Amino acid sequence: MEERMTGEKRSGAGQLSGAAQPLAVRKKSPLKWSMITLLTLCWLLPLAVIAYVMLYVAAGKINSQTERTIVTSVDNAIRICEMRMDAAVEASRNASYLPTIKECYAEYLASGDKLAFQKTVNLFLEQHYCYNDSFLYTSLFFTDAPEEQFFTAYRGSTSNAVYQASRRFEEKVMPKVLEIYPELDTDVAVINIEGGVYLIRNLMTPSYHPYAVLTTELNRDVVFGSLDGSWGYMGSAVYVDGTFLTGDNGGVPEGMPGIGPELFEENNRECRLVKRGKEYYAYAVRKPERHYIGYMIALDKQAVIDETYAVKYISVTLILFMAPLVVIVFYFFSKKVTKPIGSLTRAYHMLEEGNFGYQMESGANSQEFEYLEEAFNQMSARLQYQIDKIYTEEMALKDARIMALQAQINPHFLNNALEIINWEARIDENYKVSRMIENLSVMLEATMDRRHRRFVTLAEEMSYVEAYLFIISQRLGERLRVEKAVDEGLLWMKIPRLVIQPIVENAVEHGINGQTEGRIALRIYKEEEKLVIEVRNTGTISEEDEEKIKALLTDGYEPGELGSASLGIRNVNRRIRIIYGEGFGLTIANDGNGETVSRIAVRAEEMRKQTANNQ
């Protein structure tokens, strides 16, 4: 082998020498000096220009981009906060707009049944506020007896937190509510008491007099929690009608110096970035209905200015290292580039002349050229790799065709099933409806196949068939008679997914529909290395239909628009032929005894655990 390779090298060298003579006559400039000129014009000079642009131009653009990023992040957080606040206000309206409280209160005044009255009010509060994580504590009292409180707490709260909230409400919040509600009318008030945020709303009589007052304590972590996700977040404040909701006493929150109510004096829905002293803030003002709401977020100033400083540092570094880099490149170019390129050039000439077995001697002095030499020496192995790659792509294409065929479903059947369920539900409440829904769910899950499996067990495939037969039996009733003969020892055999149900559906559509009664017989058995699924239905197919079916099940036949049943049997046959090849597939024919037989043949293989998990 060494002698053969040496001979090939000598032969290649002689041919290369002969081919190189015309190049010497042309007297082109050496690669070394061409590269030096190219580096100077295309690297050194552009690098200096880029450094200048980054220092004086890009810094300004990055500042603008950083500001837009901050503003967009804060604006999105504020929008989420607004939606949660609106949802909390809307939930507080339930007590006022829904007639439950008003009606039970009127019944109580008429009958004096206090126990029923208390039970109804407590149940209403629990249903509407106990499971809403936007509220920590909800209280309701009637204006003619404010000392009697109805309350509920968020179900996720601890008993200690509920006790503390009730104590705080009685001692701190209730006096403020009694002071506010007579002047509140139909509006909602938002107040801050010792760090707690409360919504207050009157329940009005038809003559617009308050007969009850609802007070809810907002869960600040839920309602205002989206503000924490803002870019560069350091702190936040929410300002409503002259009061900061996120401060402990309604004043400016700690850690946010330099801000005040004057920032919220105009109704500006656009988010803005401002600087107060050495601190950066982003804020926006909203005015929904009669309220004036401002959102303020304190930003990490270091995160804001680091973007600009990074550009400046990079620019200065480029300038400082520019000269040494040029010298280093020029010095090492000849040794590191010119010599290895010459060796590669000679090697490629050997390949050009047909010496495909030529191997380069290791002489590279850099990692990159060593890689190129190894890549050159492995080209024959790479050819085999390309062959393997083409084979893999062919298999992937085959899988894609299988998945595409599997994805086709029969919407006509789904519509019929849904109509049956709807009809049963309207006529009479019956457990049949529940069973039909369950079986329809099985069919939908089989159709969608979220795990994208090519194979399932025969037992799972039979569950799809059972679900379909149950649903279709509700439509056909006693007209349909089903017989099954399935060897239980075959239930763990693996078969392609959704191959039996379309055939059973085809048998029902063409053998039972339009008849006074009919029979479907399903038989599954093993025949040597094949697993055979046989579906019989009453009625026969005409010679014309038999010819159409044979054409439909032919691989080369490309039909136009097909009905759902024809598409189903073609789908099943093509998938089986793609997976198993010749000798397997679907046949449909008369049996000579007044029945039509649909016969599926697949390879009999047991479904192993690893196969079931992977496919």
Stockholm file with secondary structure:
# STOCKHOLM 1.0

chainA/1-615         MEERMTGEKRSGAGQLSGAAQPLAVRKKSPLKWSMITLLTLCWLLPLAVIAYVMLYVAAGKINSQTERTIVTSVDNAIRICEMRMDAAVEASRNASYLPTIKECYAEYLASGDKLAFQKTVNLFLEQHYCYNDSFLYTSLFFTDAPEEQFFTAYRGSTSNAVYQASRRFEEKVMPKVLEIYPELDTDVAVINIEGGVYLIRNLMTPSYHPYAVLTTELNRDVVFGSLDGSWGYMGSAVYVDGTFLTGDNGGVPEGMPGIGPELFEENNRECRLVKRGKEYYAYAVRKPERHYIGYMIALDKQAVIDETYAVKYISVTLILFMAPLVVIVFYFFSKKVTKPIGSLTRAYHMLEEGNFGYQMESGANSQEFEYLEEAFNQMSARLQYQIDKIYTEEMALKDARIMALQAQINPHFLNNALEIINWEARIDENYKVSRMIENLSVMLEATMDRRHRRFVTLAEEMSYVEAYLFIISQRLGERLRVEKAVDEGLLWMKIPRLVIQPIVENAVEHGINGQTEGRIALRIYKEEEKLVIEVRNTGTISEEDEEKIKALLTDGYEPGELGSASLGIRNVNRRIRIIYGEGFGLTIANDGNGETVSRIAVRAEEMRKQTANNQ
#=GR chainA/1-615 SS CHHHHHHHHHHHHHHHHHHHHHHHHHTCCCHHHHHHHHHIIIIIHHHHHHHHHIIIIIHHHHHHHHHHHHHHHHHHHHHHHHHHHHHHHHHHTHHHHSSHHHHHHHHHHHHCCHHHHHHHHHHHHHHHHTTCTTEEEEEEEETTEEEEEEEEECTTSCHHHHHHHHHHIIIIIHHHHHHHGGGTTTSEEEEEETTEEEEEEEEECTTSCEEEEEEEEECHHHHSGGGGGSTTEEEEEEEETTEESSSSSSSCCTTCTTCCGGGGSSCCCSCEEEEETTEEEEEEEECCTTCCEEEEEEECHHHHHHHHHHHHHHHHHHHHHHHHHHHHHHHHHIIIIIHHHHHHHHHHHHHHTTCTTCCCCCCCSSHHHHHHHHHHHTHHHHHHHHHHHHHHHHHHHHHHHHHHHHTCCCHHHHHHHHHHHHHHHHHCCCHHHHHHHHHHHHHHHHHHCTTCCSEEEHHHHHHHHHHHHHHHHHHHGGGEEEEEEECGGGTTBEEESSSSHHHHHHHHHHHTTTSSCEEEEEEEEEETTEEEEEEEEESCCCHHHHHHHHHHTCTTCCCSSCCHHHHHHHHHHHHHHHHHCTTCEEEEEECSSSEEEEEEEEECCBCCHHHHHHC
#=GC SS_cons         CHHHHHHHHHHHHHHHHHHHHHHHHHTCCCHHHHHHHHHIIIIIHHHHHHHHHIIIIIHHHHHHHHHHHHHHHHHHHHHHHHHHHHHHHHHHTHHHHSSHHHHHHHHHHHHCCHHHHHHHHHHHHHHHHTTCTTEEEEEEEETTEEEEEEEEECTTSCHHHHHHHHHHIIIIIHHHHHHHGGGTTTSEEEEEETTEEEEEEEEECTTSCEEEEEEEEECHHHHSGGGGGSTTEEEEEEEETTEESSSSSSSCCTTCTTCCGGGGSSCCCSCEEEEETTEEEEEEEECCTTCCEEEEEEECHHHHHHHHHHHHHHHHHHHHHHHHHHHHHHHHHIIIIIHHHHHHHHHHHHHHTTCTTCCCCCCCSSHHHHHHHHHHHTHHHHHHHHHHHHHHHHHHHHHHHHHHHHTCCCHHHHHHHHHHHHHHHHHCCCHHHHHHHHHHHHHHHHHHCTTCCSEEEHHHHHHHHHHHHHHHHHHHGGGEEEEEEECGGGTTBEEESSSSHHHHHHHHHHHTTTSSCEEEEEEEEEETTEEEEEEEEESCCCHHHHHHHHHHTCTTCCCSSCCHHHHHHHHHHHHHHHHHCTTCEEEEEECSSSEEEEEEEEECCBCCHHHHHHC
//
